[in-house]
Amino acid sequence: MKKKSATPNRAFKVADQIQRDLTELIARELKDPRVGMVTIQAVEVTPDYAHAKIFFSVLVGDSQECEDALNQAAGFLRNGLFKRLHIHTVPTLHFQFDRTTERAADMNALIAKAVSSRAKED
């Protein structure tokens, strides 16, 4: 018989807490000028909590520069998480730019173009 976990959604809870704490840490304590207005979109944590992939988007600024700055500040941010989280292993942070919003805007533009061309045909 398979053993049932005491907290079945623990990985999701940890990822959610990391997302909230990182948002606050980046906004209040990170002083790198390359990091503009960053939004943490999602956090994926490995089952052993050794690594966390953080997906972010940027409102203004260069996404590649921001990604480089966040990855350079990963140790500082991990230390800040260590002080806030009460878990045995605080994961190593890996930041990755999330292109979902760009793709959504492109899809919306294509749909609008198709609708307008269809309206002209009718």
DSSP file (Angstrom, degrees, kcal/mol; ACC not computed):
  #  RESIDUE AA STRUCTURE BP1 BP2  ACC     N-H-->O    O-->H-N    N-H-->O    O-->H-N    TCO  KAPPA ALPHA  PHI   PSI    X-CA   Y-CA   Z-CA
    1    1 A M              0   0    0      0, 0.0     2,-0.3     0, 0.0     0, 0.0   0.000 360.0 360.0 360.0 136.9    0.0    0.0    0.0
    2    2 A K        -     0   0    0      1,-0.1     2,-0.3     0, 0.0     0, 0.0  -0.519 360.0-120.1 -75.5 133.4    1.3    3.4   -0.9
    3    3 A K        -     0   0    0     -2,-0.3     2,-0.4     1,-0.1    -1,-0.1  -0.566  24.6-133.4 -74.9 131.8    2.1    5.7    2.0
    4    4 A K        -     0   0    0     -2,-0.3     2,-0.1     1,-0.1    -1,-0.1  -0.714  22.0-115.2 -89.0 134.0    0.1    8.9    1.9
    5    5 A S        -     0   0    0     -2,-0.4    -1,-0.1     1,-0.1     4,-0.1  -0.367  12.7-133.2 -67.9 143.8    2.0   12.1    2.5
    6    6 A A  S    S+     0   0    0      1,-0.3    -1,-0.1     2,-0.1    -2,-0.0   0.877 105.0  27.5 -65.5 -37.1    1.2   14.1    5.7
    7    7 A T  S >  S-     0   0    0      1,-0.1     3,-1.5    -3,-0.0    -1,-0.3  -0.848  74.7-173.9-125.4  95.0    1.0   17.3    3.7
    8    8 A P  T 3  S+     0   0    0      0, 0.0     3,-0.3     0, 0.0    -1,-0.1   0.787  83.5  40.7 -63.7 -30.6    0.0   16.4    0.1
    9    9 A N  T 3> S+     0   0    0      1,-0.2     4,-2.2     2,-0.1     5,-0.2   0.016  75.8 122.2-106.6  28.4    0.3   19.8   -1.4
   10   10 A R  H <> S+     0   0    0     -3,-1.5     4,-2.9     1,-0.2     5,-0.2   0.892  72.2  53.3 -61.1 -42.4    3.5   20.8    0.5
   11   11 A A  H  > S+     0   0    0     -3,-0.3     4,-2.5     1,-0.2    -1,-0.2   0.898 110.6  47.9 -61.1 -39.6    5.5   21.5   -2.7
   12   12 A F  H  > S+     0   0    0      2,-0.2     4,-2.3     1,-0.2    -1,-0.2   0.896 112.4  49.3 -67.2 -39.1    2.8   23.9   -3.9
   13   13 A K  H  X S+     0   0    0     -4,-2.2     4,-2.3     2,-0.2    -2,-0.2   0.910 112.4  47.3 -65.9 -42.3    2.7   25.6   -0.6
   14   14 A V  H  X S+     0   0    0     -4,-2.9     4,-2.6     2,-0.2    -2,-0.2   0.931 112.8  49.1 -64.5 -45.3    6.4   26.0   -0.5
   15   15 A A  H  X S+     0   0    0     -4,-2.5     4,-2.3    -5,-0.2    -2,-0.2   0.895 111.6  49.7 -60.8 -41.0    6.5   27.3   -4.1
   16   16 A D  H  X S+     0   0    0     -4,-2.3     4,-2.2     2,-0.2    -1,-0.2   0.902 111.7  47.8 -64.9 -41.9    3.7   29.8   -3.3
   17   17 A Q  H  X S+     0   0    0     -4,-2.3     4,-2.7     2,-0.2     5,-0.2   0.897 110.7  51.6 -67.1 -40.0    5.5   31.1   -0.2
   18   18 A I  H  X S+     0   0    0     -4,-2.6     4,-2.9     1,-0.2     5,-0.3   0.915 109.2  51.7 -61.1 -42.4    8.8   31.4   -2.1
   19   19 A Q  H  X S+     0   0    0     -4,-2.3     4,-2.0     2,-0.2    -2,-0.2   0.932 112.5  44.6 -60.2 -47.0    6.9   33.4   -4.8
   20   20 A R  H  X S+     0   0    0     -4,-2.2     4,-1.7     2,-0.2    -2,-0.2   0.924 116.5  45.4 -64.6 -44.9    5.4   35.8   -2.2
   21   21 A D  H  X S+     0   0    0     -4,-2.7     4,-2.7     1,-0.2    -2,-0.2   0.893 112.1  51.0 -69.0 -39.7    8.7   36.2   -0.3
   22   22 A L  H  X S+     0   0    0     -4,-2.9     4,-2.9    -5,-0.2     5,-0.3   0.896 106.5  55.3 -64.4 -39.1   10.8   36.8   -3.4
   23   23 A T  H  X S+     0   0    0     -4,-2.0     4,-1.8    -5,-0.3    -1,-0.2   0.928 112.8  42.5 -57.6 -45.2    8.3   39.4   -4.7
   24   24 A E  H  X S+     0   0    0     -4,-1.7     4,-2.5     2,-0.2     5,-0.4   0.909 114.3  50.3 -69.0 -42.9    8.8   41.3   -1.4
   25   25 A L  H  X>S+     0   0    0     -4,-2.7     4,-2.5     1,-0.2     5,-1.2   0.917 112.1  46.9 -62.7 -44.2   12.6   40.8   -1.3
   26   26 A I  H  <5S+     0   0    0     -4,-2.9     4,-0.4     1,-0.2    -1,-0.2   0.913 116.2  45.0 -65.0 -42.4   13.1   42.0   -4.9
   27   27 A A  H  <5S+     0   0    0     -4,-1.8    -2,-0.2    -5,-0.3    -1,-0.2   0.878 127.1  25.4 -69.8 -38.2   10.9   45.0   -4.4
   28   28 A R  H  <5S+     0   0    0     -4,-2.5    -3,-0.2    -5,-0.1    -2,-0.2   0.799 130.9  24.9-101.0 -31.6   12.4   46.1   -1.1
   29   29 A E  T  <5S+     0   0    0     -4,-2.5     2,-0.6    -5,-0.4    -3,-0.2   0.652  91.9  91.0-116.1 -17.8   15.9   44.8   -0.7
   30   30 A L      < -     0   0    0     -5,-1.2    43,-0.0    -4,-0.4    -1,-0.0  -0.725  45.7-179.1 -86.2 122.4   17.4   44.3   -4.1
   31   31 A K        +     0   0    0     -2,-0.6    -1,-0.1     3,-0.0    -5,-0.0   0.186  32.9 129.8-108.3  15.7   19.2   47.5   -5.2
   32   32 A D    >   -     0   0    0      1,-0.1     3,-1.3     4,-0.0    -2,-0.1  -0.584  50.8-148.7 -74.4 124.4   20.4   46.5   -8.7
   33   33 A P  T 3  S+     0   0    0      0, 0.0    -1,-0.1     0, 0.0    33,-0.1   0.709  94.0  66.6 -68.1 -17.6   19.4   49.1  -11.3
   34   34 A R  T 3  S+     0   0    0     31,-0.1     2,-0.9     1,-0.1    28,-0.1   0.719  86.1  79.7 -73.6 -19.4   19.1   46.4  -14.0
   35   35 A V    <   +     0   0    0     -3,-1.3     3,-0.1     1,-0.1    -1,-0.1  -0.798  64.1 169.8 -92.2 109.3   16.2   44.9  -12.1
   36   36 A G        -     0   0    0     -2,-0.9     2,-1.2    24,-0.2    25,-0.1   0.381  56.8 -24.9 -90.3-134.7   13.2   47.1  -13.0
   37   37 A M  S    S-     0   0    0     23,-0.4    22,-2.5     2,-0.0     2,-0.4  -0.716  75.8-173.9 -85.5  99.4    9.5   46.3  -12.2
   38   38 A V  E     -A   58   0A   0     -2,-1.2     2,-0.5    20,-0.2    20,-0.2  -0.772  15.2-162.9-101.7 137.5    9.6   42.5  -12.0
   39   39 A T  E     -A   57   0A   0     18,-2.7    18,-2.4    -2,-0.4     2,-0.7  -0.986  17.4-138.0-118.1 125.3    6.6   40.3  -11.5
   40   40 A I  E     -A   56   0A   0     -2,-0.5    16,-0.3    16,-0.2     3,-0.1  -0.742  23.2-179.4 -81.8 114.9    7.1   36.7  -10.4
   41   41 A Q  E     -     0   0A   0     14,-2.4     2,-0.3    -2,-0.7    15,-0.2   0.891  58.5 -15.3 -83.9 -43.4    4.8   34.7  -12.5
   42   42 A A  E     -A   55   0A   0     13,-1.5    13,-2.8   -23,-0.0     2,-0.4  -0.990  49.6-146.7-159.6 158.3    5.4   31.2  -11.2
   43   43 A V  E     -A   54   0A   0     -2,-0.3     2,-0.5    11,-0.2    11,-0.2  -0.998   9.8-166.0-133.1 129.3    7.8   29.1   -9.1
   44   44 A E  E     -A   53   0A   0      9,-2.6     9,-2.9    -2,-0.4     2,-0.4  -0.974   8.8-164.4-115.8 125.8    8.5   25.4   -9.7
   45   45 A V  E     -A   52   0A   0     -2,-0.5     7,-0.2     7,-0.2   -30,-0.1  -0.900  20.3-121.6-111.9 136.4   10.3   23.5   -6.9
   46   46 A T    >   -     0   0    0      5,-2.4     3,-2.2    -2,-0.4     5,-0.0  -0.360  33.3-106.9 -68.7 156.2   12.0   20.1   -7.4
   47   47 A P  T 3  S+     0   0    0      0, 0.0    -1,-0.1     0, 0.0    -2,-0.0   0.788 121.8  48.7 -57.9 -28.9   10.6   17.3   -5.2
   48   48 A D  T 3  S-     0   0    0      3,-0.0    -2,-0.1     1,-0.0    41,-0.0   0.383 108.5-125.0 -92.1   5.6   13.8   17.4   -3.0
   49   49 A Y  S <  S+     0   0    0     -3,-2.2     3,-0.1     2,-0.2    -4,-0.0   0.705  76.5 122.4  60.4  23.3   13.6   21.2   -2.6
   50   50 A A  S    S+     0   0    0      1,-0.2    42,-3.0    41,-0.2     2,-0.3   0.808  72.8  26.1 -82.7 -30.9   17.1   21.5   -4.0
   51   51 A H  E     - b   0  92A   0     40,-0.3    -5,-2.4     2,-0.0     2,-0.4  -0.972  60.0-165.2-136.2 147.7   16.3   23.8   -6.9
   52   52 A A  E     -Ab  45  93A   0     40,-2.7    42,-2.4    -2,-0.3     2,-0.6  -0.995  10.9-151.3-133.1 128.1   13.6   26.3   -7.7
   53   53 A K  E     -Ab  44  94A   0     -9,-2.9    -9,-2.6    -2,-0.4     2,-0.6  -0.882  15.7-160.7 -98.0 121.3   12.9   27.7  -11.2
   54   54 A I  E     -Ab  43  95A   0     40,-3.0    42,-2.8    -2,-0.6     2,-0.5  -0.911   2.5-158.1-109.6 120.9   11.4   31.2  -11.0
   55   55 A F  E     +Ab  42  96A   0    -13,-2.8   -14,-2.4    -2,-0.6   -13,-1.5  -0.846  21.5 172.2 -98.0 129.2    9.6   32.5  -14.0
   56   56 A F  E     -Ab  40  97A   0     40,-1.8    42,-3.5    -2,-0.5     2,-0.3  -0.902  21.9-152.0-134.7 161.1    9.3   36.3  -14.1
   57   57 A S  E     -A   39   0A   0    -18,-2.4   -18,-2.7    -2,-0.3     2,-0.4  -0.923  14.0-138.6-128.9 159.8    8.2   39.1  -16.4
   58   58 A V  E     -A   38   0A   0     -2,-0.3   -20,-0.2   -20,-0.2     3,-0.1  -0.966   7.6-163.1-123.1 131.7    9.4   42.7  -16.7
   59   59 A L  S    S+     0   0    0    -22,-2.5     2,-0.3    -2,-0.4    -1,-0.2   0.932  82.7   8.5 -77.0 -47.5    7.2   45.7  -17.2
   60   60 A V  S    S+     0   0    0    -23,-0.3   -23,-0.4     2,-0.1    -1,-0.3  -0.973 104.9  39.2-132.7 148.7   10.0   48.0  -18.3
   61   61 A G  S    S-     0   0    0     -2,-0.3     2,-0.5    -3,-0.1    -3,-0.1  -0.411  93.2 -43.2 108.6 175.7   13.6   47.3  -19.1
   62   62 A D     >  -     0   0    0      1,-0.1     4,-2.1    -2,-0.1     5,-0.2  -0.704  42.0-151.6 -85.3 125.4   15.6   44.7  -20.9
   63   63 A S  H  > S+     0   0    0     -2,-0.5     4,-2.4     1,-0.2    -1,-0.1   0.865  94.4  50.9 -66.9 -37.2   14.5   41.2  -20.0
   64   64 A Q  H  > S+     0   0    0      2,-0.2     4,-2.4     1,-0.2    -1,-0.2   0.918 111.1  47.4 -69.1 -43.0   18.0   39.6  -20.6
   65   65 A E  H  > S+     0   0    0      2,-0.2     4,-2.5     1,-0.2    -2,-0.2   0.909 113.4  49.4 -61.3 -41.9   19.8   42.2  -18.4
   66   66 A C  H  X S+     0   0    0     -4,-2.1     4,-2.7     2,-0.2    -2,-0.2   0.909 110.1  50.3 -64.3 -42.8   17.2   41.7  -15.7
   67   67 A E  H  X S+     0   0    0     -4,-2.4     4,-2.4     2,-0.2    -2,-0.2   0.916 111.4  48.6 -62.1 -43.3   17.5   37.9  -15.9
   68   68 A D  H  X S+     0   0    0     -4,-2.4     4,-2.0     2,-0.2    -2,-0.2   0.919 112.4  48.5 -62.0 -43.7   21.3   38.2  -15.6
   69   69 A A  H  X S+     0   0    0     -4,-2.5     4,-1.9     2,-0.2    -2,-0.2   0.908 112.0  48.4 -64.3 -42.1   21.0   40.5  -12.6
   70   70 A L  H  < S+     0   0    0     -4,-2.7    -1,-0.2     1,-0.2     4,-0.2   0.901 111.4  49.5 -66.4 -39.9   18.5   38.3  -10.9
   71   71 A N  H >< S+     0   0    0     -4,-2.4     3,-0.7     1,-0.2     4,-0.3   0.850 111.0  50.2 -68.2 -32.5   20.7   35.2  -11.4
   72   72 A Q  H 3< S+     0   0    0     -4,-2.0     3,-0.5     1,-0.2     4,-0.3   0.844 113.4  46.1 -69.7 -32.8   23.7   37.1  -10.0
   73   73 A A  T 3X S+     0   0    0     -4,-1.9     4,-2.7     1,-0.2     5,-0.2   0.346  82.2 104.5 -89.2   6.3   21.6   38.1   -7.0
   74   74 A A  H <> S+     0   0    0     -3,-0.7     4,-2.6     1,-0.2    -1,-0.2   0.868  78.9  51.0 -58.5 -39.2   20.3   34.6   -6.5
   75   75 A G  H  > S+     0   0    0     -3,-0.5     4,-2.1    -4,-0.3    -1,-0.2   0.917 111.4  47.3 -64.8 -43.4   22.6   34.0   -3.5
   76   76 A F  H  > S+     0   0    0     -4,-0.3     4,-1.9     2,-0.2    -2,-0.2   0.918 114.9  46.2 -62.0 -44.7   21.5   37.2   -1.8
   77   77 A L  H  X S+     0   0    0     -4,-2.7     4,-2.2     2,-0.2    -2,-0.2   0.874 110.4  53.3 -67.8 -37.2   17.9   36.4   -2.4
   78   78 A R  H  X S+     0   0    0     -4,-2.6     4,-2.3    -5,-0.2    -1,-0.2   0.895 107.7  51.6 -64.1 -39.6   18.3   32.8   -1.2
   79   79 A N  H  X S+     0   0    0     -4,-2.1     4,-1.4     2,-0.2    -1,-0.2   0.902 109.2  50.2 -63.0 -41.0   19.8   34.1    2.0
   80   80 A G  H  X S+     0   0    0     -4,-1.9     4,-0.9     1,-0.2    -2,-0.2   0.884 110.7  49.3 -63.9 -38.2   16.8   36.3    2.4
   81   81 A L  H  X S+     0   0    0     -4,-2.2     4,-3.7     1,-0.2     3,-0.5   0.878 104.2  59.8 -66.3 -37.4   14.5   33.4    1.9
   82   82 A F  H  < S+     0   0    0     -4,-2.3    -1,-0.2     1,-0.3    -2,-0.2   0.867 105.5  48.8 -58.9 -36.7   16.5   31.3    4.4
   83   83 A K  H  < S+     0   0    0     -4,-1.4    -1,-0.3     1,-0.1    -2,-0.2   0.761 120.4  36.7 -73.6 -25.2   15.7   34.0    7.1
   84   84 A R  H  < S+     0   0    0     -4,-0.9     2,-0.2    -3,-0.5    -2,-0.2   0.838 104.4  70.4 -97.4 -39.0   11.9   33.9    6.2
   85   85 A L     <  -     0   0    0     -4,-3.7     2,-0.4    -5,-0.1     5,-0.1  -0.540  63.7-151.0 -84.1 146.7   11.2   30.3    5.3
   86   86 A H        +     0   0    0     -2,-0.2     2,-0.3     3,-0.0    -1,-0.1  -0.516  54.8 116.4-114.6  62.9   11.1   27.6    8.0
   87   87 A I  S    S-     0   0    0     -2,-0.4     3,-0.1    -5,-0.1    -2,-0.1  -0.899  70.4-120.2-126.8 158.9   12.1   24.6    5.9
   88   88 A H  S    S+     0   0    0     -2,-0.3     2,-0.5     1,-0.2    -1,-0.1   0.905  99.5  34.3 -65.2 -45.0   15.2   22.4    6.1
   89   89 A T        -     0   0    0     -3,-0.0    -1,-0.2   -41,-0.0    -3,-0.0  -0.957  67.3-157.7-119.2 119.5   16.5   23.1    2.6
   90   90 A V        -     0   0    0     -2,-0.5     3,-0.1    -3,-0.1    -8,-0.1  -0.855  33.7-119.2 -91.7 124.5   16.1   26.4    0.9
   91   91 A P        -     0   0    0      0, 0.0     2,-0.3     0, 0.0   -40,-0.3  -0.166  18.3-106.6 -67.9 155.1   16.4   25.8   -2.8
   92   92 A T  E     -b   51   0A   0    -42,-3.0   -40,-2.7     1,-0.0     2,-0.4  -0.653  43.4-125.7 -73.6 133.9   19.0   27.2   -5.2
   93   93 A L  E     -b   52   0A   0     -2,-0.3     2,-0.4   -42,-0.2   -40,-0.2  -0.701  27.2-176.8 -95.3 134.8   17.3   29.8   -7.3
   94   94 A H  E     -b   53   0A   0    -42,-2.4   -40,-3.0    -2,-0.4     2,-0.3  -0.969  14.7-152.9-128.6 113.2   17.3   29.8  -11.1
   95   95 A F  E     +b   54   0A   0     -2,-0.4     2,-0.4   -42,-0.2   -40,-0.2  -0.684  14.7 179.4 -91.9 139.9   15.5   32.8  -12.8
   96   96 A Q  E     -b   55   0A   0    -42,-2.8   -40,-1.8    -2,-0.3     2,-0.2  -0.993  30.8-117.1-141.7 130.1   14.0   32.5  -16.2
   97   97 A F  E     -b   56   0A   0     -2,-0.4     2,-0.6   -42,-0.2   -40,-0.2  -0.467  28.0-137.3 -67.6 132.8   12.2   35.1  -18.2
   98   98 A D        -     0   0    0    -42,-3.5     3,-0.4    -2,-0.2     4,-0.2  -0.835  19.1-174.8 -97.6 116.8    8.6   34.1  -18.9
   99   99 A R     >  +     0   0    0     -2,-0.6     4,-2.4     1,-0.2     5,-0.2   0.241  55.0 106.2 -94.2  12.5    7.4   34.9  -22.5
  100  100 A T  H  > S+     0   0    0      1,-0.2     4,-2.4     2,-0.2    -1,-0.2   0.897  78.6  49.7 -61.1 -43.0    3.8   33.9  -21.9
  101  101 A T  H  > S+     0   0    0     -3,-0.4     4,-2.2     2,-0.2    -1,-0.2   0.884 110.8  50.4 -67.0 -37.0    2.5   37.4  -21.9
  102  102 A E  H  > S+     0   0    0     -4,-0.2     4,-2.2     2,-0.2    -1,-0.2   0.929 111.9  47.5 -63.8 -43.9    4.3   38.2  -25.1
  103  103 A R  H  X S+     0   0    0     -4,-2.4     4,-2.5     1,-0.2    -2,-0.2   0.888 110.5  52.2 -64.5 -38.7    2.9   35.1  -26.8
  104  104 A A  H  X S+     0   0    0     -4,-2.4     4,-2.6     2,-0.2    -1,-0.2   0.908 109.2  49.4 -64.2 -41.7   -0.6   36.0  -25.5
  105  105 A A  H  X S+     0   0    0     -4,-2.2     4,-2.1     2,-0.2    -2,-0.2   0.904 111.2  49.8 -64.1 -40.6   -0.3   39.5  -27.0
  106  106 A D  H  X S+     0   0    0     -4,-2.2     4,-2.2     2,-0.2    -2,-0.2   0.918 111.6  48.2 -62.9 -43.2    0.8   38.0  -30.3
  107  107 A M  H  X S+     0   0    0     -4,-2.5     4,-2.6     1,-0.2    -2,-0.2   0.909 110.4  51.5 -64.2 -42.3   -2.1   35.6  -30.3
  108  108 A N  H  X S+     0   0    0     -4,-2.6     4,-2.6     1,-0.2    -1,-0.2   0.895 109.6  50.5 -61.5 -39.5   -4.6   38.3  -29.5
  109  109 A A  H  X S+     0   0    0     -4,-2.1     4,-2.3     2,-0.2    -2,-0.2   0.909 111.1  48.5 -65.2 -41.7   -3.2   40.4  -32.4
  110  110 A L  H  X S+     0   0    0     -4,-2.2     4,-2.4     2,-0.2    -2,-0.2   0.911 112.3  48.3 -63.7 -42.2   -3.6   37.5  -34.8
  111  111 A I  H  X S+     0   0    0     -4,-2.6     4,-2.6     2,-0.2    -2,-0.2   0.921 111.8  49.3 -64.4 -43.9   -7.1   36.8  -33.6
  112  112 A A  H  X S+     0   0    0     -4,-2.6     4,-2.4     1,-0.2    -1,-0.2   0.893 111.4  50.1 -63.1 -39.2   -8.0   40.5  -34.0
  113  113 A K  H  X S+     0   0    0     -4,-2.3     4,-2.2     2,-0.2    -2,-0.2   0.915 111.8  47.6 -64.7 -43.0   -6.5   40.5  -37.5
  114  114 A A  H  X S+     0   0    0     -4,-2.4     4,-2.0     2,-0.2    -2,-0.2   0.903 112.6  49.1 -64.7 -41.7   -8.5   37.4  -38.5
  115  115 A V  H  X S+     0   0    0     -4,-2.6     4,-2.2     2,-0.2    -2,-0.2   0.913 111.9  48.3 -64.8 -42.6  -11.7   38.8  -37.1
  116  116 A S  H  X S+     0   0    0     -4,-2.4     4,-1.6     1,-0.2    -2,-0.2   0.882 112.3  48.3 -68.1 -36.5  -11.3   42.2  -38.9
  117  117 A S  H  X S+     0   0    0     -4,-2.2     4,-1.3     2,-0.2    -1,-0.2   0.856 112.1  50.0 -70.2 -33.2  -10.5   40.4  -42.2
  118  118 A R  H  X S+     0   0    0     -4,-2.0     4,-1.4     2,-0.2    -2,-0.2   0.874 108.2  52.7 -70.0 -36.6  -13.5   38.2  -41.8
  119  119 A A  H  < S+     0   0    0     -4,-2.2    -2,-0.2     1,-0.2    -1,-0.2   0.857 106.9  52.9 -67.0 -34.3  -15.7   41.2  -41.0
  120  120 A K  H  < S+     0   0    0     -4,-1.6    -1,-0.2     1,-0.2    -2,-0.2   0.843 106.4  53.8 -68.7 -32.7  -14.5   42.9  -44.3
  121  121 A E  H  <        0   0    0     -4,-1.3    -1,-0.2     1,-0.2    -2,-0.2   0.831 360.0 360.0 -69.9 -32.1  -15.5   39.8  -46.2
  122  122 A D     <        0   0    0     -4,-1.4    -1,-0.2    -5,-0.1    -2,-0.2   0.474 360.0 360.0 -78.7 360.0  -19.0   39.8  -44.9
